[in-house]
Amino acid sequence: MDVEFISPHSSAYTRTPHQLVLSGEADIGIGPSESVISSFIERKDDSIIAVGAVAQEDDSAIVTLKSSGIDSMEKIDGKRYASYSARFEGRIIQRMIQHAGGTVGRIDLARRSLAFALPYREVSAHSRSRSARPLVRQGEFIELSPEKLGVFETLTTGQADATWIFSHHEGLIAERAGVQLNYFKLADHGVVYGYPLVFFKSRSRNDNEGAVARFLHQLQKAYAWAVSDPAAAASNMAARVSELFPELAAVDADQLKQSVQSASATLLDKDGNALMMTDTRWSGFLDWLFNVGLMTTKMQSRGPASATKTTLDGLRGSDAGSPLPRDAVTSSDLFTNAFLN
């Protein structure tokens, strides 16, 4: 196939894959499953829809420098978190902090769902009225918004105390540079996460569906090859990246080989299939987002707050909007395997 690749660096990530797909400048984009959910909430039939899972397992983690002494999620409370400024991101971090030892961690299990559903300061007041135990952690932190292509660098240069990475990419970069990290996995901190990254297309555009299907079929073959021979796949990828984007620094072929080898274990499902998604995985993530109170009407904005938008601080605080009803978003709204073999 004749495929044109558009790298985020070409616009310094000021235009996201989501925006490029909806504008018609791209046929397929890559992004977290949260982007698909947020798009459907805002745009419904004119949103994006997931057409393949980039990976079957979540290789992401929240990290801090070992030298910082921040060796638990609880200790990120009050610290600086380098964010990609996404709709759910800061609140997921907030819930992880609370789960690790904050207020929610000190509320008995019978009231845990209530604690997650209420605004956090209200939880503290409500809980104190029924328990004499002191409730200390607020799950509050400073959410920084650096340039997206430089988020990880803010951690290694001491401008931030924590951020969200992929272990097989930024984690490997840190390891090769001799930088030791503390890793906090989402599943270990109460998060029922979805697919870390998905391929998506425009829901309303159908003139390119044949090309989308052919691309994904070829990609499924490429995944099988990468799993069977990660060294060859990495060498090929390094050469192609240098050819397609000569303006970028030369790709470290050895680092890429290690990255592909690490990621290859996450590429296929238990039946050996690439890209396939399940209703169980999507529904589980949606249920968690609803249960912990993250499915609300407002979305993030770097501009002033309005009836539909708010700041990142507002999302984590008391300006997230109204709760959405559970049937506002279902798994069938978000993904399809129809384009896969």
C-alpha positions as CSV (number, residue, x, y, z in Angstrom):
1,M,0.0,0.0,0.0
2,D,1.0,3.6,-0.5
3,V,0.8,5.1,3.0
4,E,1.8,8.6,4.1
5,F,2.8,8.9,7.7
6,I,2.2,12.1,9.6
7,S,4.4,12.6,12.6
8,P,3.3,14.7,15.6
9,H,6.6,16.6,15.5
10,S,5.6,18.2,12.2
11,S,3.3,20.5,14.1
12,A,5.1,20.3,17.5
13,Y,2.0,18.3,18.5
14,T,-0.2,21.4,18.4
15,R,-2.6,19.3,16.2
16,T,-3.5,16.0,17.6
17,P,-4.2,12.8,15.6
18,H,-7.8,13.2,16.7
19,Q,-8.0,16.6,15.0
20,L,-6.3,15.4,11.8
21,V,-8.6,12.5,11.4
22,L,-11.8,14.5,12.0
23,S,-10.6,17.2,9.5
24,G,-10.0,14.6,6.8
25,E,-6.3,15.2,6.7
26,A,-5.6,11.7,7.9
27,D,-7.6,8.4,7.5
28,I,-6.3,6.7,10.7
29,G,-4.9,8.1,13.9
30,I,-3.4,6.6,17.1
31,G,-4.4,7.7,20.6
32,P,-5.5,6.5,24.0
33,S,-9.0,4.9,24.4
34,E,-9.9,8.0,26.5
35,S,-9.7,10.1,23.3
36,V,-12.4,7.9,21.7
37,I,-14.6,8.2,24.8
38,S,-14.2,12.0,25.0
39,S,-14.8,12.4,21.3
40,F,-18.1,10.5,21.5
41,I,-19.3,12.5,24.5
42,E,-18.7,15.7,22.6
43,R,-19.5,14.8,19.0
44,K,-21.6,11.7,19.0
45,D,-22.1,10.6,15.3
46,D,-19.4,12.9,14.1
47,S,-16.8,11.5,16.5
48,I,-13.9,9.0,16.1
49,I,-14.3,5.2,16.5
50,A,-11.6,2.7,17.5
51,V,-10.8,0.2,14.8
52,G,-7.9,-1.7,16.4
53,A,-5.9,-2.0,19.6
54,V,-2.3,-0.9,19.3
55,A,-1.5,-3.3,22.2
56,Q,-3.4,-5.9,24.2
57,E,-1.7,-5.2,27.5
58,D,-1.1,-1.9,29.3
59,D,2.6,-1.2,29.4
60,S,2.2,2.3,30.7
61,A,2.9,3.5,34.2
62,I,3.2,6.6,36.4
63,V,6.8,7.2,37.2
64,T,9.0,9.2,39.5
65,L,12.8,9.4,39.8
66,K,14.2,7.0,42.4
67,S,16.4,9.8,43.6
68,S,13.3,11.9,44.5
69,G,12.3,9.6,47.4
70,I,8.7,9.6,46.0
71,D,8.4,5.9,46.2
72,S,4.6,5.6,46.3
73,M,1.6,7.2,44.5
74,E,0.5,8.6,47.9
75,K,3.7,10.7,47.9
76,I,2.8,12.4,44.6
77,D,0.1,14.2,46.7
78,G,1.1,17.9,46.6
79,K,3.8,17.4,44.0
80,R,4.2,18.4,40.3
81,Y,2.8,16.1,37.7
82,A,3.7,16.7,34.0
83,S,0.5,16.2,32.1
84,Y,-0.6,15.7,28.5
85,S,-3.6,17.9,29.5
86,A,-6.3,15.3,28.7
87,R,-9.8,15.1,29.9
88,F,-9.5,12.1,32.2
89,E,-5.7,12.1,32.9
90,G,-5.5,14.3,35.9
91,R,-8.5,12.7,37.6
92,I,-7.1,9.2,37.0
93,I,-3.9,10.3,38.7
94,Q,-6.0,11.8,41.5
95,R,-7.8,8.5,42.1
96,M,-4.6,6.6,42.1
97,I,-3.2,8.9,44.8
98,Q,-6.3,8.5,46.8
99,H,-6.3,4.7,46.4
100,A,-2.7,4.5,47.5
101,G,-3.3,6.0,50.9
102,G,-5.5,9.0,50.6
103,T,-9.0,9.7,51.9
104,V,-10.6,7.0,49.9
105,G,-8.1,4.5,51.3
106,R,-9.3,5.2,54.8
107,I,-13.0,4.8,54.0
108,D,-14.4,1.4,54.6
109,L,-15.3,-0.7,51.5
110,A,-19.1,-0.3,52.0
111,R,-18.8,3.4,51.4
112,R,-16.0,3.4,48.8
113,S,-18.3,3.8,45.7
114,L,-19.9,6.8,47.4
115,A,-16.5,8.3,48.2
116,F,-15.4,8.0,44.5
117,A,-18.7,9.5,43.3
118,L,-18.7,12.6,45.4
119,P,-16.5,15.7,44.9
120,Y,-13.4,15.0,47.0
121,R,-13.7,17.7,49.6
122,E,-17.3,16.7,50.1
123,V,-16.1,13.1,50.7
124,S,-13.8,14.3,53.4
125,A,-16.6,16.2,55.2
126,H,-19.1,13.4,54.7
127,S,-16.7,10.8,56.0
128,R,-15.6,12.8,59.0
129,S,-19.2,13.0,60.1
130,R,-19.3,9.2,60.4
131,S,-15.8,8.4,61.4
132,A,-13.4,9.7,64.0
133,R,-10.3,8.7,62.0
134,P,-8.4,11.7,60.5
135,L,-8.6,11.9,56.7
136,V,-5.4,13.5,55.4
137,R,-4.7,13.0,51.7
138,Q,-6.6,15.2,49.3
139,G,-5.3,13.7,46.0
140,E,-4.2,17.2,45.1
141,F,-1.2,18.1,43.0
142,I,0.1,20.7,40.5
143,E,-0.8,19.6,37.0
144,L,1.8,21.0,34.6
145,S,1.1,21.3,30.9
146,P,4.5,21.3,29.1
147,E,4.9,20.8,25.3
148,K,3.6,17.3,24.7
149,L,6.8,16.1,22.9
150,G,8.8,17.2,26.0
151,V,6.7,15.8,28.8
152,F,9.1,13.1,29.9
153,E,12.0,15.5,29.7
154,T,10.4,17.6,32.5
155,L,10.8,14.7,34.8
156,T,14.4,13.9,34.0
157,T,15.4,17.6,34.3
158,G,13.7,18.1,37.6
159,Q,10.9,20.4,36.4
160,A,8.3,17.8,37.4
161,D,8.1,15.1,40.0
162,A,6.0,12.5,38.1
163,T,4.5,11.8,34.7
164,W,2.9,9.0,32.7
165,I,5.1,6.9,30.3
166,F,5.3,3.7,28.3
167,S,7.8,1.4,29.9
168,H,9.0,0.0,26.5
169,H,9.8,3.6,25.3
170,E,10.5,6.3,27.8
171,G,11.3,3.6,30.4
172,L,13.9,2.1,28.1
173,I,15.3,5.6,27.3
174,A,15.7,6.2,31.1
175,E,17.3,2.8,31.6
176,R,19.8,3.3,28.9
177,A,20.7,6.7,30.3
178,G,21.3,5.2,33.8
179,V,18.2,7.0,35.2
180,Q,16.4,4.9,37.8
181,L,12.6,5.2,38.0
182,N,9.9,4.1,40.4
183,Y,7.0,2.5,38.5
184,F,3.3,2.7,39.6
185,K,1.0,0.6,37.4
186,L,-2.6,1.6,37.0
187,A,-4.0,-1.8,37.8
188,D,-2.1,-1.9,41.1
189,H,-3.8,1.4,42.1
190,G,-7.5,0.6,41.5
191,V,-7.8,1.6,37.9
192,V,-9.6,-0.7,35.5
193,Y,-8.0,0.6,32.4
194,G,-8.9,0.2,28.8
195,Y,-6.6,-0.1,25.8
196,P,-3.6,2.2,26.3
197,L,-3.5,3.0,22.6
198,V,-5.9,2.4,19.7
199,F,-6.1,3.0,16.0
200,F,-9.2,5.1,15.1
201,K,-11.0,6.5,12.2
202,S,-13.8,9.1,11.6
203,R,-17.2,7.6,12.4
204,S,-19.0,9.6,9.8
205,R,-16.6,9.2,6.9
206,N,-17.1,6.1,4.7
207,D,-15.4,6.9,1.5
208,N,-12.1,5.5,2.8
209,E,-13.3,2.3,4.5
210,G,-11.8,0.0,1.9
211,A,-8.4,1.6,2.4
212,V,-8.7,1.4,6.2
213,A,-9.5,-2.3,6.0
214,R,-6.5,-3.0,3.7
215,F,-4.2,-1.0,5.9
216,L,-5.3,-2.9,9.1
217,H,-5.0,-6.3,7.3
218,Q,-1.4,-5.4,6.4
219,L,-0.8,-4.2,9.9
220,Q,-2.0,-7.5,11.4
221,K,0.5,-9.3,9.2
222,A,3.2,-6.8,10.3
223,Y,2.4,-7.4,14.0
224,A,2.8,-11.2,13.5
225,W,6.2,-10.6,11.9
226,A,7.3,-8.2,14.6
227,V,6.4,-10.8,17.3
228,S,8.3,-13.6,15.4
229,D,11.3,-11.5,14.5
230,P,11.5,-8.3,16.6
231,A,15.1,-7.6,15.6
232,A,14.4,-7.6,11.9
233,A,11.2,-5.5,12.5
234,A,13.2,-3.0,14.5
235,S,15.9,-2.7,11.8
236,N,13.3,-2.2,9.1
237,M,11.5,0.4,11.2
238,A,14.7,2.4,12.0
239,A,15.5,2.5,8.3
240,R,12.0,3.6,7.3
241,V,11.8,6.3,10.0
242,S,15.2,7.8,8.9
243,E,13.9,7.7,5.3
244,L,10.5,9.2,6.0
245,F,11.6,11.9,8.5
246,P,15.3,12.8,7.7
247,E,14.9,16.0,9.8
248,L,14.7,13.9,12.9
249,A,17.8,12.8,14.8
250,A,19.1,9.5,13.7
251,V,17.1,6.6,15.2
252,D,19.1,4.5,17.6
253,A,18.6,1.1,16.0
254,D,19.8,-0.8,19.1
255,Q,17.4,1.1,21.4
256,L,14.5,0.5,18.9
257,K,15.4,-3.2,18.8
258,Q,15.1,-3.4,22.6
259,S,11.8,-1.4,22.5
260,V,10.2,-3.6,19.9
261,Q,11.4,-6.7,21.8
262,S,9.8,-5.4,24.9
263,A,6.6,-4.3,23.3
264,S,6.2,-7.5,21.2
265,A,4.9,-9.4,24.3
266,T,1.9,-7.1,24.4
267,L,0.9,-7.1,20.7
268,L,-1.2,-10.3,20.4
269,D,-4.2,-11.4,22.4
270,K,-4.4,-14.9,24.0
271,D,-5.5,-16.4,20.7
272,G,-2.6,-14.9,18.8
273,N,-4.6,-12.2,17.1
274,A,-3.4,-8.6,16.5
275,L,-5.5,-5.5,16.9
276,M,-8.6,-7.3,18.1
277,M,-10.7,-5.6,20.9
278,T,-13.3,-6.9,23.3
279,D,-16.5,-5.6,24.7
280,T,-15.4,-6.7,28.1
281,R,-12.3,-4.5,28.0
282,W,-14.2,-1.4,26.8
283,S,-17.1,-2.0,29.2
284,G,-14.8,-2.5,32.2
285,F,-13.1,0.8,31.6
286,L,-16.4,2.6,31.1
287,D,-17.8,1.1,34.2
288,W,-14.8,2.3,36.2
289,L,-14.9,5.8,34.8
290,F,-18.6,6.1,35.7
291,N,-18.2,4.4,39.1
292,V,-15.5,6.8,40.2
293,G,-17.3,9.9,39.0
294,L,-15.1,10.8,36.0
295,M,-17.8,10.7,33.4
296,T,-19.0,14.3,33.5
297,T,-20.2,16.9,31.0
298,K,-17.2,19.3,31.0
299,M,-14.0,18.8,29.1
300,Q,-10.6,20.4,29.4
301,S,-9.6,23.8,27.9
302,R,-6.5,26.0,28.1
303,G,-8.9,28.9,27.7
304,P,-11.3,30.4,30.2
305,A,-14.0,28.2,31.8
306,S,-17.4,28.1,30.2
307,A,-20.6,26.1,30.3
308,T,-18.9,23.2,28.6
309,K,-15.2,23.6,29.3
310,T,-13.0,24.1,32.3
311,T,-9.4,24.1,33.4
312,L,-7.5,21.0,34.4
313,D,-7.7,22.2,38.0
314,G,-11.5,22.6,37.5
315,L,-11.8,19.0,36.3
316,R,-10.0,17.7,39.4
317,G,-12.0,20.0,41.6
318,S,-15.6,21.2,41.7
319,D,-16.0,22.4,38.1
320,A,-16.2,19.1,36.1
321,G,-19.8,19.6,35.2
322,S,-22.8,17.3,35.8
323,P,-22.5,13.5,36.0
324,L,-23.5,11.7,32.8
325,P,-26.0,8.9,33.0
326,R,-24.6,5.4,32.6
327,D,-26.3,4.8,29.3
328,A,-24.8,8.0,27.8
329,V,-21.8,6.0,26.5
330,T,-21.7,2.2,25.8
331,S,-18.9,0.0,24.5
332,S,-20.7,-0.4,21.2
333,D,-20.5,3.4,20.7
334,L,-16.7,3.2,20.8
335,F,-15.2,0.4,18.8
336,T,-15.6,-2.0,16.0
337,N,-13.6,-5.1,14.8
338,A,-15.3,-5.0,11.4
339,F,-12.2,-3.9,9.6
340,L,-10.0,-6.7,10.9
341,N,-9.3,-10.2,9.6
